[in-house]
Amino acid sequence: MTGAWHGEPIVVVGIGADGWDGLGAAAREAVAAAEVIFGSARQLALVPTDLGGERRAWPSPLVPALPGLFAEHGARRICVLASGDPMFYGIGVTLGRLFGPAALRVLPHPSSASLACARLGWALADTPVVSAVGRSVTAVLPDLVDGRRLLVLSSDEHTPARLAELLRDNGFGPSALTVLEQLGGPAERVRSGAAASWELDPGDPLNIVAIDCIAEAEHVRRTRVPGLPDAVYGGDGQLTKAEVRTLTLSALAPAPGELLWDVGGGSGSIAIEWCRTHPACRAVTFERLERRRQQITANAAALGVPHVEVRGEVLAELAANAAAMHEMAAPDAIFVGGGVTQAGLLETCLAHLRQGGRLVANAVTAESEALLVAMAAARGGELRKFQIYRAEPLGGFTAWRPQLPVAQWSVVKSA
């Protein structure tokens, strides 16, 4: 929250495609009593012109302008128009963060997700909703599972075609897409088609897309559970292998909304699968080599978590951007997968970790393993060692090929 609000409560009114006629009495009274009404040009056009409040269309970009706009009109009765439910990916959430929930009086309208499920006969509580507003459609990828249904909030009229292309390119071509436009209004329209043969023209920019996921027979499953196949990652082979990755993420124990630092990113697999566990999880990965940083960015986009932040070598970043790194939230967990023997690296990571946070470090060389043993003796925590074998053909038989053994130190930072 950036500051307290000292004026009258900001009334946030959800309005649907049915416009003024769809508002209840309390919402109408709030709009009519306002001295200034904020909203998009489309939303403002839904309010009768004979109401006395000053109309102010949102500027672009919106969020940086909000504190100044509300400070300018702080002595007036303010009404904000929002699409549908203001607290469902809406402006109400942003205003709550800025001024605190006590500054708001929210009068919601049914959300587009509620209306879509009502039209389709889907259970709203069982239907994930992914937003493609202001972000890449690749954010849908972690939710694609054969037989699952989900809703996607569209950025504009071109989102359905982008989704169809994404599904085709990722083994879900047979999936059915339903585009629901202007829900609840006189121009409401519902259209459907298969992703593999999508040919529908762009329709109304105000739409939500329902996806009934159907995977192709040869599709490789990519669920949110850690341990994706190694083959889904591009790169030079600098990769925490699937079995060790699963054990490592189990030790890191991601929870919704938590922040990870992935030190020595390689192909980015730990940061990527941390973020795939829940849409609210965040990660910053530190990698020394530029070509690997580019590969991490590509892998993150291809696996549906394009919000993974990629930076340079961690000690160099901390030294060169001390002020910015200080303002960054302390990580809830840190994974050190490379550079363990670099002087001061583990101590620096522990210093930046929040109290109660988890640090997990892996080692494959005798020197790095010895350092982890010494750190455990000094700082506590747990030591483990993994030896993974994979079956491979040997002539007409099958032999067990050992992977490099991995030593792991995990510790919880305490006061």
N, C-alpha and C positions, 0 to 999 in steps of 0.2 A: 504494500500500500504506500503511495507516495505522499499522502497528506489527508488530514481530516477535512470533512465537509461541514461548513458552518451555516449554510443556507437552509431553506426549507427542503424537505426530502425531494430527491429527484424521482419523478414518477416515470417509470419505464413501462410502456404499453406495448404489448405484443399485438400485431395486426397481421391478418392473413390476406390471401388473395381475394377474399370476400369483402375486404375493405371496411368502410364505416358501418355497413349493415351487419357485419359479423361481430362487432364489438358489443360487450355488455354495458349496462347502464353506468357502472363505476368507471369503466375505461373511457366512455364518452364524456362523462363529467370531468375526468382528469384532463383530457385533451382540451376540452372547452375552457377550462379554468386556467390553462397555462398562458404565461406571458411570452414565452419563447418555446418553439417546438423544433427539436432537432430530429433529423432523419435523412434517409436517402431521398433523391428526387422522386423515385417511384413511390416510396412510402408517403411522402408529403402530399403527393397528388391524390392519395386515397382519402384525405381529410377534406371535408366541405370548405369551400373558399370563404364562407361567411363567418367562420370562427376568427376571433380577434387576435390570436397569438401570432407573434412574428415567426416566420418560417426561416429556418437556417439549414441548408443542405450540408451534409458532411463534406469536409475537405479531403483531399488525398495527398499524402498518406494520412490516415485518420488518427491512429493511436498517439503519435507524438504531439498532435495538435490538441488533444482532449484537455489536458490541464489548463492551458491558456483559454480555451473556449469557455470552460465552466467557471474559471476565475472571472472572466469578463462579465458573465451573467449571474454571478453568485447571489446577487440581491433580488433576483427575479424568480418567479415560479417557473420551473423548467419541466418540460415533458420530452421524453425521448421515445421515438417510435422504433420498434424492432420487428423483425420478421418472425412471426410465430411465437415460440417460447423464448423470451430474452435470455434465459439461463441455459439454453441448449445451444452451445456453440455461438452465442449471441453477444450483443453489446452489453447486456446486463452483467455478464461475467467480467468483462473488462472494467466496467465502472465499479463493480464490487471490489476489484483489486486496487483500483485507484483511490477510492474514497471510503471503503469499508461498507459492509452490508447495512449498517444502521442508516447510511445516507440514502438508501434506495427504498422506494415503494414499487414493487414489481407486480404488474397485472398481466399474467401470461395469456396467450392464445394457444390453441393446440399446435404442437410442433409439426413440421413436415413429416417427421418420422412417425408420429402418432397417426396422422392422416393417411400416410402411405400404407401402414399396417392395417388400418381400418378398411382401405380399399382392397387390399390383397388377402385379407383374412389371416395375416401372420400374427403371431404372438409378439408383441412389442418387447416384452421382457427377455425373450429368447433371441432377439435379432440384433446383432452388433451394428453399430453405426460408425462409419468412417467418413471423415471430412476431407474433401478434395478442394476446399475453399482456401486459396492462398498457399497451397502446397501441392506437391506432385501426386499424381494418381497412383504412383508406386506404393504409397502408404497403404493401399488396399492389399498388397501381396501377402503379408503375414496372416490375413484372415481368410485366404482362399483355401478351403478344404472341401473335398468332394462331399456333396450332399448338404452343405451348409447354405443358409440364406443370410444375406446382409444388405444393408442400405448404404448408399454413398451420397453424401451431400455434394451437389455439383457446383463447380465454380461458374460455369456458364453453359451455353447451349452446345458447346463442343466437347464437354466432359463425357457424355455417353459414348461417342465415337472413340475417344482416347481410352476409355475403359474396355471397350470391345477389342481394341488393338492389344492392350495389355493382357487381356485374358487369352487371346489367340497366341501371343508370344510366350506365354507361361504355362501352356498345357491345359487351359480351361476353355478352349474354343467351343465345345458343345454347350456351354453355360447359357442360360436364358437371361436376357436383360429386359427390364421393364422401366420405361421412362415415364414418370408421373409429373405432369406440368401444371402449374397454376392451381395447385390443390385447394379445393374449397371455393374457388372463384368461378365466375361464369364462363371463363375460357379454359376450364379444366380439361385435360386430355391425357389419355393413357395409351402408350404404344409399346409394343414388345418385339423382340427379335433375338436370334441366336448370335453370339459373339463371332462365331466363325464366318457367318454370312451377313454381317451387319452392313446395311445399305440405307438406313433411315437418314433422311435429311436432318440437319440441325433444326431444332424446334425452339421452344421458348427458353430463355436463359434461366428462368425461375423453375428449376426442376430438381427432382431427387431420383436416383437410379436404384432399382431393386435388382439384386443379382441372385439367381438360383444356381449355385455352383455345381458344375458337372465336369469332372476331370477326364482327360483323355486316358486311354488304357495304359500308355507307357509313361504317364506322368510320374515324376519322382516326388514323393511326398515331402513337403517343407512346412511342418507345423511350427508352432511357437515353442515347442519343447526343445531345449538345447541338444546339440549333437547332429547338426545337419551334415549330409554327406560332404566329404572333403572336395568332391568334384564340382560343387556349386560355387566354389571360390576360385577366382582368377588370381594369378600372381606368379611369383618365382619359387613357390614351394615353401616359403617362410610362413608356416601355418601350424597352429596348435591342432593336432589331429583330433578327429571326432570324439574318440573315447576319452582322451585327456581333457578335451574341451568341455565335455559333459561333466566330468568330475570337478573341473575348475569352476564352472559356473555354479555348480552345487555348493562349493565352498564359498563363493562370492555371495550367494543367496540374494539375488535381486528381488526387490519389492517395488510395487507401483510408485512411480514418481521419483525413484532414487537416481543418483548421478554416479557414474563410474568413470574413473580415469584408467585407460588401458595404455600402459607404458611399454613401448616396443611393439607397436601395433602389427607389424608384419603384413598380413592380408586383412587385418581388421576383424577376424572371426569372433574374438571374445566380445568386443564392443558391439558388433552387429547382433550377436545372439542374446546379449544382455538386453538390448533395446527391443528385440523381437518378443521377449517374454511378456511385455505389456506396453501398450501405446504410450504411456506416460513416462516410461524409463528413458533416461538420457545418458549419453556417453561422450567423452572426449578421448580421442586416441592420439597418442604421441608417437611419431615415427621419424627417424633421422633421415631416411632417404626419400627424395622427391618422387621417384618412380613408384615407390611403395605407397606414398601418400595418395598419389593419383589412383592406384589400384584399390586402396581402401575406399575411396570415394565412389568408385565404380561398383565395387562389391556391395556397398551399403545401399546404393540406389537399386541395384538388381535384386536385392533381397528385402526391399520394402522399408528400409529405415534410412532415408536420405538425410535425416536430421543429425546423424552422427557427425560430430565436429572433429576435424582432422588438423592437427598441429605438428610442429617440428619436434626435435629432440627435447625431452622434458626439462632437463636442467638448463639448456639454452633458452627455452621459452620462459622459464621462471626468471632467469636473469635479465633477458631482454625486455620482457613485458611485465615487470614486477607489479606495477600499479594495476594493470588489467587483471592479472592473475589473482591479486589480492582481493579484488572486487568480485571475482567469480565465486560462486557458492562452493564451500568445502565439499569434496566428494564423500559419498557414503561408503564407497568401496574403491579400492585401487588394486589392479592386477599388474604385476610386473612379469612380463614374459620375455624380455630381452634386456641386456645390459646390466644384469644383476651385479656383476663384479665392478661396475663403474663406481669410482670412489664417491661415497656420500649419497648414492642414489636411493637406497632403501631408507636411510635416515631422513632424507628430504621428503620422500613420499609419506612417511609416517608423520612428519611435522605438518603436512598439509591435510592429512586425513582428519575428518571430524571425530570428536570424542564418540566412542561407541561404534565407529566405522570399522570395516574389515579390510585387511590387506592380505592378498594371496600372491605368492611369488613361486614361479616354477624354475627349475634348473635341470640342465641335461649334461653339464660338464662337471668334472670332479672339483674344479676350483669354485664354481658357483654353488655346488652342493655344500661344500665346506663352509662357505659364507652363510648359507641358510642355517646350517647347524649352529654356527656361532651366534647368529642373530636370535635363534630360538633359545639358546642358553642364556642370552642377555635379556631378552624381551618376553620370553614365554611364548605361548601359542602352541600349535600342533605341527608335527612333522609327519609326512607320509611319503611313500615311494611307490610308483606305479610301474608295472611292466606289462605292456600290451603285446599280444601275439595275434597275428592275422594269418589265416590259412591261405596258402598259395600252391599252385600246381608244381609238382616236382616229378617230371617224367609222366608216368601214368598214375602217380600217387599224389597225395596231398601232404605238404609239410607246413609246420608252424614257423613263420618268420617273425622274429622279435623286432619290435620298434625300440627306439632308444628309451632306456628307463628315465623316468621323470621324478625328481624329488620336488616336494611341494611343502612350503611353509605357509601356514595361515595363522593370523593373529587378529585379535580385536583390540583396538586402541582404547586404553583406559586412562583415567586421570593419574 
